[in-house]
Amino acid sequence: MKKTTFTPKPSAATSASPLDDFVGLAPSPKATGEKLKRFTFDVTPSLHRRVKAGCAARGLEMADLMREFLEREFPAS
């Protein structure tokens, strides 16, 4: 029988990543102590490859890039 393992949900971190400061990303919700909610949506395989390759070339995590995009598009009021 094949076993499947799932990674745990991210937990709140106590400090921001130095990489976030270097590349100019806003502090992640993990750094602010906010609880995280999972976002799931579908994209085409070609878009996924382009985003993944672009993030790898910049040394970024895809989730961090998506959070930054969402924060920029929907700023807190």
N, C-alpha and C positions, 0 to 999 in steps of 0.2 A: 504494500500500500504506500502510495506516494504521500509524503508529508508536505504541507504548505505552511510556510511561516509568514506572518504579517509583521511589518515594522510598527512599533507603537506610535501613537499620535505624538506630535511634537509637544514638549512641555515648556513652560516659561523659563527663560534663561535670566541670569542676573545681570549680565553686561552685554553691550553691543559688540559686534564683531569689529576688530580693527580694519578688516577689509571693507566693511560698509563705509567707514569714515574715509578710507582711501579713495574709493570709487565714487563717493558722493551720494550714496544711497541713504534714504531716511532710516532712522532706527527701526528695526523690525518690531512687531508687536511683542516678540519674545523679550526684547530688551526693555520694553516699557512695563512689563509685568502683566500685560493684558492676556486673557485667555485667548486661545486661537480657535477659530472655526474653520472647518475644512471646506474648500471650494472644489467642486468637481464639474468639469465640462469637457465636451468632445471637440477635438480639432482634427483636421486632415493629417494623414501621415507626413505629407510634404511640409506642412506648416510646423509640425512638431520637430521634424529634422532641422528646419531652418532655425527655429528658436533654440533648440538644444545646441546646435553647432555655434550659433552666435554667442550663447552664454559661455560655452566652453572656451571660445576664442578670447572672451573678456575675463575669464576666470570667475564667473558668477554662477550662482545657483539659479535654476529656472524659477523656483518659488520666490526667491528674493526679487528677481526681475518683475515677476507678475505682481507681487505686493507693491513694488515701487510704481508700476504702471497704474494700478488701481488707486493708490494714494494720490497720484498726480491728477487722474481723471475725476476722482471723487473726493476732493479735499474735505477735511473736517470743517464744519461751519463755526 
